[in-house]
């Protein structure tokens, strides 16, 4: 029985392996970005939106006097795609505002996910002082929840 070009198999196998290694090395690693501060507007982006309770809402009841509002910033939570940090405004023991200070920034897809999910997470934090995972933004949601809990602990709010 005659062998069919064993050298050709070796050359094709080596070329395929080298191509695979080059493609893997060319991929950008998640979490290699430093993190984007949401307060900084970049060209082509809308300004950040912080969730706040409406005037006369839950935070404006009895005991919520003038000057009682304070801002508490949670610890930075590291995610696979970058850091997440939440800042809360607390007035009379109630959360009256929530804003993400840092969001993951490991590329355009990460930016889009943060842009879509952060306003939802901010609103959930104000209305319920807890957040559910936003579909398609699992890591961001988990990091947001960790930083939110840290801010709540610092504020002494349940």
Backbone as CSV, one residue per row, in Angstrom:
resi,resn,N_x,N_y,N_z,CA_x,CA_y,CA_z,C_x,C_y,C_z
1,UNK,0.829,-1.166,0.000,0.000,0.000,0.000,0.885,1.245,0.000
2,UNK,0.503,2.188,-0.787,1.306,3.382,-0.979,0.794,4.527,-0.096
3,UNK,1.699,5.231,0.597,1.315,6.387,1.422,1.013,7.566,0.529
4,UNK,0.027,8.372,0.927,-0.370,9.513,0.109,0.227,10.791,0.678
5,UNK,1.316,11.191,0.213,1.961,12.469,0.496,1.985,12.834,1.985
6,UNK,2.745,12.152,2.792,2.799,12.483,4.214,3.380,13.873,4.472
7,UNK,4.249,14.350,3.620,4.823,15.680,3.803,3.762,16.763,3.623
8,UNK,2.841,16.545,2.707,1.768,17.515,2.477,0.905,17.627,3.741
9,UNK,0.611,16.510,4.380,-0.174,16.536,5.613,0.532,17.332,6.700
10,UNK,1.815,17.142,6.816,2.595,17.862,7.832,2.566,19.361,7.565
11,UNK,2.759,19.766,6.326,2.775,21.193,5.973,1.403,21.812,6.227
12,UNK,0.331,21.163,5.822,-1.024,21.688,6.025,-1.343,21.756,7.518
13,UNK,-0.989,20.734,8.264,-1.233,20.739,9.710,-0.482,21.848,10.418
14,UNK,0.772,22.058,10.050,1.574,23.127,10.649,1.007,24.490,10.300
15,UNK,0.616,24.685,9.054,0.033,25.962,8.624,-1.268,26.244,9.378
16,UNK,-2.092,25.238,9.550,-3.351,25.415,10.282,-3.085,25.768,11.745
17,UNK,-2.114,25.125,12.356,-1.780,25.406,13.749,-1.252,26.826,13.913
18,UNK,-0.360,27.229,13.035,0.191,28.588,13.096,-0.924,29.616,12.887
19,UNK,-1.804,29.374,11.933,-2.915,30.297,11.687,-3.808,30.416,12.922
20,UNK,-4.094,29.302,13.555,-4.916,29.320,14.756,-4.280,30.097,15.884
21,UNK,-2.986,29.913,16.090,-2.270,30.627,17.145,-2.267,32.132,16.859
22,UNK,-2.033,32.515,15.611,-2.029,33.936,15.247,-3.400,34.553,15.499
23,UNK,-4.462,33.866,15.133,-5.809,34.381,15.369,-6.104,34.526,16.861
24,UNK,-5.704,33.564,17.654,-5.919,33.659,19.092,-5.155,34.821,19.714
25,UNK,-3.940,35.037,19.275,-3.136,36.136,19.811,-3.664,37.492,19.359
26,UNK,-4.358,37.531,18.232,-4.875,38.795,17.708,-6.136,39.247,18.440
27,UNK,-6.818,38.334,19.141,-8.024,38.698,19.866,-7.686,39.583,21.050
28,UNK,-8.528,40.581,21.302,-8.327,41.447,22.460,-8.844,40.739,23.701
29,UNK,-8.076,40.773,24.748,-8.446,40.109,25.979,-9.481,40.935,26.731
30,UNK,-10.573,40.308,27.255,-11.543,41.045,28.069,-10.879,41.573,29.325
31,UNK,-11.295,42.760,29.728,-10.771,43.339,30.947,-9.450,44.050,30.769
32,UNK,-8.954,44.165,29.535,-7.676,44.832,29.344,-7.827,46.345,29.368
33,UNK,-9.073,46.854,29.250,-9.317,48.295,29.350,-9.323,48.710,30.798
34,UNK,-9.045,49.971,31.066,-8.954,50.452,32.433,-10.285,50.773,33.058
35,UNK,-11.291,51.062,32.273,-12.580,51.477,32.806,-12.874,52.889,32.390
36,UNK,-14.110,53.112,32.075,-14.514,54.423,31.576,-15.333,55.116,32.641
37,UNK,-15.003,56.337,32.948,-15.825,57.119,33.860,-17.046,57.586,33.079
38,UNK,-18.233,57.281,33.600,-19.460,57.593,32.887,-19.654,59.093,32.752
39,UNK,-19.151,59.865,33.687,-19.364,61.298,33.659,-18.637,61.984,32.507
40,UNK,-17.693,61.305,31.899,-16.962,61.895,30.790,-17.714,61.642,29.496
41,UNK,-18.072,62.698,28.787,-18.747,62.548,27.502,-17.707,62.378,26.419
42,UNK,-17.905,61.369,25.606,-17.039,61.160,24.468,-17.797,61.583,23.228
43,UNK,-17.094,61.964,22.163,-17.782,62.393,20.959,-18.749,61.324,20.476
44,UNK,-19.967,61.750,20.161,-20.967,60.827,19.654,-21.761,60.119,20.726
45,UNK,-21.500,60.401,21.997,-22.240,59.766,23.068,-23.130,60.784,23.759
46,UNK,-24.290,60.313,24.174,-25.195,61.163,24.927,-24.654,61.317,26.341
47,UNK,-24.987,62.412,27.027,-24.530,62.565,28.402,-25.142,61.485,29.281
48,UNK,-24.456,61.102,30.362,-24.965,60.056,31.234,-26.243,60.489,31.939
49,UNK,-27.078,59.514,32.249,-28.335,59.788,32.924,-28.286,59.131,34.287
50,UNK,-28.491,59.899,35.324,-28.560,59.343,36.668,-30.023,59.180,37.031
51,UNK,-30.351,58.076,37.644,-31.724,57.853,38.072,-31.954,58.609,39.363
52,UNK,-33.040,59.350,39.410,-33.385,60.067,40.626,-34.865,59.882,40.891
53,UNK,-35.231,59.948,42.151,-36.638,59.847,42.502,-37.329,61.142,42.115
54,UNK,-38.587,61.083,41.676,-39.296,62.294,41.294,-39.558,63.171,42.507
55,UNK,-39.679,64.508,42.314,-39.971,65.395,43.437,-41.278,64.982,44.100
56,UNK,-41.271,64.982,45.417,-42.468,64.586,46.148,-42.630,63.076,46.204
57,UNK,-41.632,62.343,45.754,-41.697,60.876,45.718,-41.341,60.288,47.067
58,UNK,-40.888,59.053,47.046,-40.626,58.300,48.261,-39.591,58.966,49.156
59,UNK,-38.620,59.666,48.607,-37.559,60.248,49.412,-37.908,61.594,50.007
60,UNK,-39.098,62.163,49.689,-39.411,63.508,50.149,-40.441,63.498,51.262
61,UNK,-40.572,62.416,51.981,-41.561,62.320,53.056,-41.075,63.026,54.311
62,UNK,-41.780,62.794,55.402,-41.409,63.415,56.662,-40.025,62.955,57.083
63,UNK,-39.250,63.868,57.632,-37.911,63.541,58.094,-36.853,63.759,57.037
64,UNK,-37.258,64.127,55.826,-36.287,64.383,54.767,-36.105,65.886,54.657
65,UNK,-35.426,66.462,55.612,-35.252,67.898,55.655,-34.198,68.368,54.689
66,UNK,-34.104,69.681,54.539,-33.110,70.265,53.645,-31.713,69.973,54.178
67,UNK,-30.808,69.666,53.288,-29.434,69.406,53.680,-29.221,67.999,54.205
68,UNK,-30.264,67.147,54.228,-30.143,65.794,54.732,-29.601,64.829,53.695
69,UNK,-29.522,65.270,52.464,-29.051,64.380,51.400,-27.529,64.246,51.477
70,UNK,-27.066,63.032,51.246,-25.629,62.806,51.187,-25.344,61.787,50.094
71,UNK,-24.148,61.864,49.572,-23.737,60.976,48.491,-22.737,59.973,49.033
72,UNK,-22.965,58.706,48.707,-22.100,57.623,49.148,-21.648,56.854,47.913
73,UNK,-20.355,56.619,47.806,-19.810,55.877,46.667,-19.378,54.498,47.125
74,UNK,-19.855,53.484,46.400,-19.505,52.103,46.715,-18.093,51.765,46.270
75,UNK,-17.617,50.620,46.707,-16.301,50.143,46.298,-16.322,49.779,44.811
76,UNK,-15.167,49.793,44.193,-15.041,49.389,42.799,-15.149,47.869,42.728
77,UNK,-16.056,47.379,41.895,-16.210,45.937,41.684,-15.573,45.583,40.348
78,UNK,-14.607,44.686,40.376,-13.933,44.273,39.147,-14.761,43.187,38.459
79,UNK,-14.991,43.359,37.166,-15.679,42.341,36.376,-14.719,41.847,35.297
80,UNK,-15.152,40.868,34.556,-14.328,40.312,33.489,-14.014,41.368,32.432
81,UNK,-14.901,42.358,32.291,-14.722,43.364,31.241,-14.313,44.728,31.758
82,UNK,-14.049,44.854,33.056,-13.591,46.120,33.612,-14.323,46.462,34.903
83,UNK,-13.951,47.575,35.516,-14.509,47.949,36.821,-15.904,48.563,36.727
84,UNK,-16.680,48.378,37.800,-17.992,49.008,37.950,-18.008,49.654,39.329
85,UNK,-18.483,50.898,39.397,-18.591,51.592,40.677,-19.872,52.411,40.690
86,UNK,-20.597,52.372,41.816,-21.891,53.032,41.941,-21.824,54.111,43.013
87,UNK,-22.486,55.228,42.736,-22.616,56.314,43.694,-24.104,56.512,43.983
88,UNK,-24.466,56.586,45.263,-25.859,56.762,45.672,-26.062,58.099,46.359
89,UNK,-27.225,58.669,46.175,-27.642,59.832,46.942,-28.721,59.341,47.907
90,UNK,-28.487,59.550,49.194,-29.405,59.079,50.227,-29.935,60.297,50.966
91,UNK,-31.266,60.314,51.172,-31.909,61.422,51.867,-32.951,60.839,52.813
92,UNK,-32.799,61.058,54.095,-33.752,60.546,55.076,-33.823,59.033,55.099
93,UNK,-32.724,58.358,54.826,-32.702,56.904,54.845,-33.226,56.266,53.569
94,UNK,-33.613,57.072,52.594,-34.126,56.559,51.321,-33.153,56.888,50.198
95,UNK,-33.043,55.988,49.233,-32.208,56.246,48.059,-32.976,57.162,47.123
96,UNK,-32.413,58.322,46.856,-33.067,59.271,45.955,-32.356,59.401,44.618
97,UNK,-31.176,58.820,44.495,-30.459,58.863,43.225,-29.394,57.793,43.168
98,UNK,-29.140,57.293,41.969,-28.093,56.293,41.762,-27.424,56.582,40.435
99,UNK,-26.110,56.444,40.419,-25.367,56.699,39.185,-24.126,55.811,39.173
100,UNK,-23.856,55.236,38.017,-22.632,54.459,37.857,-21.490,55.432,37.606
101,UNK,-20.484,55.395,38.467,-19.332,56.277,38.336,-18.332,55.691,37.347
102,UNK,-18.170,54.369,37.378,-17.286,53.676,36.433,-18.059,52.538,35.801
103,UNK,-17.820,52.333,34.513,-18.435,51.215,33.802,-17.365,50.478,33.015
104,UNK,-17.613,49.207,32.694,-16.626,48.453,31.914,-16.357,49.120,30.571
105,UNK,-15.094,49.089,30.157,-14.695,49.712,28.896,-13.614,48.861,28.247
106,UNK,-14.033,47.719,27.727,-13.041,46.864,27.082,-13.266,46.782,25.585
107,UNK,-13.966,47.755,25.038,-14.172,47.782,23.602,-15.547,48.320,23.249
108,UNK,-15.828,48.457,21.967,-17.096,49.035,21.524,-18.319,48.239,21.986
109,UNK,-18.226,46.930,21.989,-19.365,46.109,22.421,-19.633,46.320,23.907
110,UNK,-18.587,46.387,24.688,-18.717,46.635,26.117,-19.335,48.010,26.379
111,UNK,-18.913,49.011,25.611,-19.474,50.355,25.742,-20.974,50.351,25.460
112,UNK,-21.370,49.630,24.419,-22.788,49.572,24.045,-23.607,48.867,25.118
113,UNK,-23.072,47.786,25.658,-23.774,47.064,26.721,-23.953,47.967,27.940
114,UNK,-22.896,48.684,28.322,-22.986,49.593,29.473,-23.989,50.708,29.195
115,UNK,-23.970,51.246,27.990,-24.881,52.335,27.626,-26.334,51.883,27.726
116,UNK,-26.611,50.624,27.364,-27.969,50.101,27.413,-28.390,49.668,28.814
117,UNK,-27.477,49.105,29.590,-27.852,48.504,30.863,-27.771,49.438,32.064
118,UNK,-26.838,50.363,32.073,-26.636,51.211,33.260,-27.881,52.035,33.619
119,UNK,-28.577,52.685,32.661,-29.791,53.409,33.053,-30.849,52.510,33.707
120,UNK,-30.979,51.268,33.223,-31.936,50.322,33.818,-31.519,49.981,35.242
121,UNK,-30.217,49.732,35.432,-29.717,49.392,36.764,-29.866,50.569,37.729
122,UNK,-29.601,51.794,37.245,-29.776,52.980,38.083,-31.224,53.107,38.545
123,UNK,-32.164,52.907,37.630,-33.580,53.028,37.962,-34.003,51.956,38.957
124,UNK,-33.521,50.737,38.771,-33.838,49.654,39.708,-33.293,49.960,41.100
125,UNK,-32.103,50.534,41.163,-31.495,50.848,42.461,-32.324,51.867,43.221
126,UNK,-32.855,52.870,42.514,-33.657,53.900,43.174,-35.007,53.341,43.609
127,UNK,-35.639,52.545,42.756,-36.988,52.086,43.057,-37.023,50.933,44.058
128,UNK,-36.008,50.071,44.058,-36.080,48.894,44.915,-34.836,48.670,45.770
129,UNK,-33.813,49.482,45.630,-32.540,49.327,46.351,-31.907,47.968,46.090
130,UNK,-32.275,47.345,44.987,-31.643,46.107,44.551,-31.751,46.066,43.035
131,UNK,-30.947,45.227,42.420,-30.966,45.156,40.965,-31.090,43.707,40.509
132,UNK,-31.841,43.531,39.437,-31.917,42.240,38.775,-30.933,42.274,37.624
133,UNK,-30.477,41.111,37.219,-29.536,41.033,36.108,-30.214,41.490,34.832
134,UNK,-29.570,42.397,34.117,-30.073,42.870,32.838,-29.613,41.882,31.775
135,UNK,-30.554,41.441,30.950,-30.246,40.468,29.905,-29.160,41.008,28.981
136,UNK,-28.122,40.215,28.757,-27.017,40.618,27.892,-25.943,41.397,28.612
137,UNK,-26.153,41.679,29.895,-25.171,42.456,30.661,-24.946,41.802,32.022
138,UNK,-24.740,40.513,32.012,-24.627,39.757,33.261,-23.465,40.232,34.127
139,UNK,-22.270,40.364,33.538,-21.103,40.769,34.327,-21.259,42.198,34.844
140,UNK,-21.765,43.089,34.006,-21.979,44.472,34.428,-23.005,44.519,35.554
141,UNK,-24.090,43.759,35.424,-25.130,43.741,36.453,-24.593,43.211,37.785
142,UNK,-23.792,42.157,37.722,-23.235,41.594,38.954,-22.263,42.561,39.620
143,UNK,-21.423,43.224,38.818,-20.509,44.221,39.372,-21.259,45.399,39.965
144,UNK,-22.322,45.836,39.277,-23.150,46.942,39.758,-23.770,46.562,41.105
145,UNK,-24.289,45.331,41.214,-24.916,44.876,42.457,-23.911,44.854,43.610
146,UNK,-22.686,44.418,43.344,-21.655,44.390,44.401,-21.317,45.802,44.871
147,UNK,-21.139,46.718,43.929,-20.810,48.097,44.293,-21.997,48.768,44.986
148,UNK,-23.218,48.474,44.524,-24.423,49.014,45.159,-24.517,48.542,46.611
149,UNK,-24.261,47.261,46.852,-24.316,46.738,48.220,-23.267,47.413,49.095
150,UNK,-22.091,47.656,48.529,-21.038,48.341,49.277,-21.485,49.760,49.653
151,UNK,-22.105,50.459,48.704,-22.598,51.816,48.989,-23.703,51.795,50.031
152,UNK,-24.605,50.807,49.943,-25.673,50.698,50.941,-25.100,50.420,52.328
153,UNK,-24.086,49.578,52.390,-23.445,49.293,53.681,-22.817,50.550,54.270
154,UNK,-22.153,51.338,53.418,-21.530,52.577,53.883,-22.568,53.601,54.342
155,UNK,-23.738,53.599,53.662,-24.780,54.561,54.001,-25.593,54.112,55.203
156,UNK,-25.493,52.828,55.570,-26.269,52.312,56.690,-27.731,52.115,56.318
157,UNK,-28.006,51.930,55.023,-29.363,51.737,54.521,-29.590,50.274,54.251
158,UNK,-30.798,49.801,54.475,-31.121,48.392,54.218,-31.394,48.163,52.750
